Amino acid sequence: MFRLLTRIRARMGHPRSMLLAGIDCETADQTAEGLMKANAWYRQAVAVGVTEAKWHLGVNYLGVKGGEKRPDDAIVLLTEAADAGHLMAMWTLGMLYLKGSAFIDKNIEKGLHWLHAAAETGHSRSCDQLAVIYRDGEYSVEADPAEAERFRAMALSDTPLGDDTDQDKRD
């Protein structure tokens, strides 16, 4: 019933329902056809300003799921989503820039920027990645065990950077 109501609302132009219809298509039918349908819903949601749809469509345009590859569009969408504060878009861009690929030049400065931006909010994946980077001294970052431990602790606590507030006081 939920699926039906979501599709009806999406067809009526409800932005969040467009996103949910895309997610439903992508997860329910993990074929090329399902991905095409999902991307169609994501494009509609992007057109009406749904930031999360930019992340989903951007990731799909990377072609990692076997769909159409549009890497230039992927980077634009991911950057727009990250600029709007979407944490997974920040993490995705951070990792893409750190590793580089056939369609994106390796850029350690940009990669670290996006990981730090997400970590500042307590995003656990970004904190985990930064903990490893500082522990091992990866990507031209000098090894710093104290910084590695700080990011590891943040990943476990979901405490934003610089927030020294006692957990009991936040509850």
matplotlib code that plots the C-alpha trace (Angstrom):
import matplotlib.pyplot as plt

x = [0.0, 2.8, 4.5, 1.2, 0.6, 4.2, 3.9, 0.6, 2.0, 5.1, 3.0, 1.2, 4.5, 5.3, 9.1, 9.9, 7.7, 9.6, 12.8, 11.1, 9.8, 13.3, 14.7, 11.9, 12.6, 16.3, 16.0, 13.0, 14.3, 18.1, 18.3, 19.3, 15.6, 15.0, 18.0, 16.6, 13.3, 14.9, 17.1, 13.9, 12.4, 15.6, 15.9, 12.3, 13.2, 16.4, 14.4, 12.3, 15.3, 15.5, 19.1, 19.2, 18.1, 21.2, 23.3, 21.4, 21.5, 25.2, 26.2, 24.2, 25.9, 29.3, 28.2, 29.2, 25.8, 26.0, 23.8, 24.6, 27.9, 27.8, 30.8, 30.8, 27.2, 27.9, 30.5, 28.3, 25.4, 27.5, 29.1, 25.8, 24.5, 27.7, 27.5, 23.9, 25.2, 24.4, 26.8, 27.0, 27.7, 30.6, 32.0, 31.6, 33.4, 36.1, 36.8, 36.6, 39.1, 41.4, 41.6, 41.1, 39.8, 39.6, 37.1, 38.3, 41.8, 43.2, 43.1, 44.1, 43.3, 39.7, 39.3, 40.4, 38.3, 35.1, 35.9, 36.6, 33.4, 31.4, 33.3, 32.6, 29.0, 30.0, 29.5, 30.8, 32.1, 34.1, 35.4, 36.4, 38.3, 40.1, 41.1, 42.7, 44.4, 45.8, 46.8, 48.6, 49.9, 48.1, 47.6, 50.5, 49.1, 51.6, 50.7, 49.2, 48.0, 46.2, 44.2, 43.5, 42.1, 40.0, 38.4, 37.9, 36.2, 34.0, 33.0, 31.9, 30.1, 28.7, 30.0, 30.7, 34.2, 34.9, 31.9, 33.3, 29.8, 29.3, 27.0, 24.7, 24.2, 23.1, 20.4]
y = [0.0, 2.4, 1.8, 2.5, 5.7, 6.9, 6.4, 8.2, 11.2, 11.2, 11.3, 14.2, 16.1, 15.6, 16.1, 13.7, 11.0, 11.3, 10.5, 7.6, 6.2, 6.3, 4.5, 1.9, 1.3, 0.9, -1.5, -3.5, -4.1, -4.4, -4.6, -2.2, -1.4, -0.8, 1.6, 3.4, 3.9, 5.0, 7.5, 8.9, 9.5, 11.0, 13.4, 14.6, 15.1, 16.9, 19.2, 20.3, 20.7, 17.5, 17.4, 13.7, 12.9, 14.6, 12.2, 9.1, 10.2, 11.3, 7.9, 6.1, 8.2, 7.0, 3.7, 1.5, -0.3, -0.9, 1.9, 4.7, 6.4, 10.2, 11.0, 14.7, 15.0, 12.8, 15.2, 18.2, 16.5, 15.3, 18.7, 20.4, 18.0, 18.4, 22.1, 21.9, 19.9, 16.3, 14.3, 11.2, 13.4, 15.0, 11.5, 10.3, 13.3, 13.0, 9.4, 10.0, 12.9, 11.0, 7.9, 9.5, 7.5, 7.5, 10.4, 12.4, 13.6, 12.7, 15.8, 15.2, 18.7, 18.5, 15.0, 15.9, 19.1, 17.1, 14.4, 17.1, 19.0, 15.9, 14.9, 18.3, 17.2, 13.9, 11.8, 8.5, 7.2, 10.4, 10.2, 6.6, 7.4, 10.4, 8.2, 5.8, 8.6, 10.2, 6.8, 5.6, 8.9, 8.4, 10.9, 13.1, 13.7, 13.3, 10.5, 11.9, 9.3, 11.9, 13.2, 9.6, 8.8, 12.0, 11.0, 7.4, 8.6, 11.0, 8.1, 6.1, 8.9, 10.9, 14.0, 16.9, 18.3, 20.8, 19.8, 19.2, 19.1, 16.3, 13.6, 13.7, 17.5, 16.9, 14.3]
z = [0.0, 0.9, -2.5, -4.3, -2.3, -2.8, -6.6, -6.7, -4.8, -6.9, -10.1, -8.5, -8.2, -4.5, -4.3, -1.5, -3.0, -6.3, -4.3, -2.5, -5.8, -7.1, -4.1, -4.3, -8.0, -7.3, -4.4, -5.6, -9.1, -9.1, -12.9, -15.6, -16.1, -12.4, -12.4, -15.4, -13.7, -10.5, -12.4, -14.1, -10.7, -9.3, -12.3, -11.6, -7.9, -8.8, -11.1, -8.1, -5.8, -3.7, -2.6, -1.6, -5.2, -6.4, -4.4, -5.6, -9.2, -8.9, -7.5, -10.2, -12.9, -11.7, -13.3, -10.4, -10.5, -14.2, -15.3, -17.7, -17.0, -17.0, -14.8, -15.5, -14.5, -11.5, -10.2, -10.7, -8.9, -6.0, -5.6, -5.6, -3.0, -0.9, -1.1, 0.2, 3.2, 2.1, 4.2, 2.0, -1.0, 1.0, 1.9, -1.7, -3.1, -0.5, -1.4, -5.2, -4.9, -2.6, -4.8, -8.3, -11.2, -15.0, -14.8, -11.8, -11.2, -7.8, -5.6, -2.0, -0.9, -2.2, -0.8, 2.7, 2.5, 1.9, 4.5, 7.1, 6.2, 6.8, 9.9, 11.4, 11.7, 13.3, 10.1, 11.2, 7.8, 7.3, 10.9, 10.4, 7.2, 8.7, 11.7, 9.3, 7.3, 10.5, 12.0, 9.0, 7.6, 4.2, 1.4, 2.4, 5.8, 8.6, 11.0, 14.1, 16.6, 18.8, 15.8, 14.7, 18.1, 18.2, 14.9, 16.0, 19.2, 17.1, 14.8, 17.8, 19.6, 16.6, 18.3, 15.9, 15.8, 18.5, 20.5, 24.0, 25.4, 27.9, 26.5, 29.5, 29.0, 25.4, 26.2]

ax = plt.figure().add_subplot(projection="3d")
ax.plot(x, y, z, "-o")
ax.set_aspect("equal")
plt.show()
